[in-house]
C-alpha cells in the first residue's frame, strides 16, 4: 500500500528576486532610484528590462558603490533612442555624483 507523498509548498520564482544579496543600503537606494529613472525613460517595457539587467548585474558580481556605473551603462544600452539614452545617462550620473558626495536621500 503506497502512501501519498506530502506536497511541498510551491516557491514562486519572484522570491529569488526579493532575496537580494548583501547589498549596502545606500546601493539599494541608488538602485531603486536608477530603476525608476530608467522606467521613466523607457516606458511600459522598462520594468521587465530593469529586472533582467539587475539579474545580470548581480551575476557579474560588481555590486558595490563602484559597480553602479556598470549598472547605469547596462541600463543605458537598453534605450535605443540616442537622445533618450543620453538624457538617462546624464541624470543617472548626477545620482551617482550625489552618492559620492554623500547626499543620497
Number of C-alpha atoms within 10 A of each C-alpha: 3 4 5 6 6 6 6 6 6 6 8 8 8 8 9 10 12 8 8 11 10 10 14 11 9 15 19 16 15 20 19 12 16 24 23 15 17 26 19 13 16 22 9 10 9 20 15 11 18 22 13 12 17 18 13 13 18 15 10 11 9 14 19 14 17 12 15 20 16 14 22 21 15 16 26 22 12 15 18 10 11 11 10 15 20 13 13 24 21 13 15 25 17 12 17 21 13 14 17 12 8 10 10 15 9
